[in-house]
Amino acid sequence: MYDFAIVGGGIVGLSTGVELTKAYPGASIIVFEKEKELAFHQTGHNSGVIHSGIYYKPGSFKAKFAREGSQSMVAFCKEHNIEHDICGKLIVATNLEEVPLLENLYSRGLENGLAIEWLTKKQIPEYEPHVNGVAAIRVPQAGIVNYKQVSLKFAELICKSGGEIHLNSKVDGILEEDDHVELKVGTKSFQAKCMINCGGLHSDEIAKKAGYQTDMKIIPFRGEYYKLRPEKRYLVKNLIYPVPNPNFPFLGVHFTRMIGGEVDAGPNAVLSWKKEGYKKTDINIKELASFLTYKGLWKMAGGFMSEGFEEYKRSFSKKIFTKSLQKLIPELQEEDLIPAPAGVRAQAISSDGKMVDDFFIIKGKRVIHVCNAPSPAATASIEIGKEIVRRINTRKDVNQYV
């Protein structure tokens, strides 16, 4: 019997494994990943931004985990010589109507304890010469990293501590008993004293297999990107974001310089026809039917009909996508953009149609389900791992785990 079983080999599951090795030296740990490689889905399709926490409601897990997580992520990268760059980012108001929203965001950033800077129109070119803006917030704490590299280092540390990582291992069944959890993986069965569900896009299904009703469902939204042609990368020095639309839960198209030097432009946000649907043609009839028959999705969609329509227009029109980007960088032309791989965001939506905006963790007798870990989950992954260990430690019979 293992002490801990982790379902999901993305950055959250692997960071949790590392924190368990620290909290319980010598404990036996096993990680199950259904794909042939680690960090294959959300982690592997991540934009690589180290977020500061400026957007999030003060006092929320997202704000706390992002602020503390950015610091612990940078410390981890320095300790293990993982390439990263705390380059900072600009959040730009492109017209006077956006300035009050930017001012509100600036106040929120200060409330979240961030050392941010207000830039006037004349100051913006000092940081991003090609940006069109009437005002901006400079967030010096923001940075970039390759989160897959971080994940593989987490995996290495788990294995060095005696842990096991099983690839091509989908958990098909879970039975929670008073003194252990039994997991069915293919034709094999495994027992553990504690199971942690870090299944990302499939976390709601895994919780259901374990007998937990969450009153929410993971709905996948595909974010489509373009890249700047190499000769046009000079247009973007670091990270450039628009003022977020308060009537829409996504950040809007933006520019992200990647660790390798490429510059991503996007994403939009459209419903994916399957949980791992990275292409417009990807479809899973069973999964799609489960999305479209979920009342919570339709209740949510009713409040964002016009915004959602604009996202779909961007999805099918490069010209419209380019116009959105030109609000930030007017020099950009349609021919400057080349298609780039898409990502899929796991968004939890409750049955009443509300987006679950914060991290959502369920604790059972012998299981912990991370049922919603939205952006900035990669930035916050180390802190999420610490939080899971903290919740395990609150058990009166914690010694029975190890």
Order of alpha helices (4+ residues) and beta strands (2+ residues): beta-alpha-beta-beta-alpha-beta-beta-alpha-beta-alpha-beta-beta-alpha-beta-beta-beta-beta-alpha-beta-beta-beta-beta-beta-alpha-alpha-alpha-alpha-beta-beta-beta-alpha
